[in-house]
Amino acid sequence: MDHLFPRCGLLQHIKDWDGGSPLFIAGAVNAWSRTPSDVAELGELLGDPFEIVRGDAFFDLLDRAGSQEG
C-alpha cells in the first residue's frame, strides 16, 4: 500500500507548517476496494505528525478550528 499514498508528498505539503495550529488535509479511501486493515496500515505508514480520522470527526474538528480563529 506504500506506493498508493506517498508520505514524502504529504511531508512536502506541510513543510512550512509550524505545528502551532491544526492543519487539515482531506483524503478519501475507496470503501469498495479497501478494508479497515488497509486504513490501519495507512495510519502506520503515515506516522507522526499525521492522524487519520473518520469523515464526521474530520468535519467536526475542522468546524471547531474555524470557530476558534475569529
KAQUI-V909512 format. One record per pair of residues at least 24 apart in sequence whose C-alpha atoms are under 7 Angstrom apart, sorted by the first residue. I is the first residue (numbers start at 1). J is the second residue. Records with the same first field share a line. If there is no record, write none. Layout:
# KAQUI-V909512
I = J / J
This chain:
# KAQUI-V909512
7 = 46
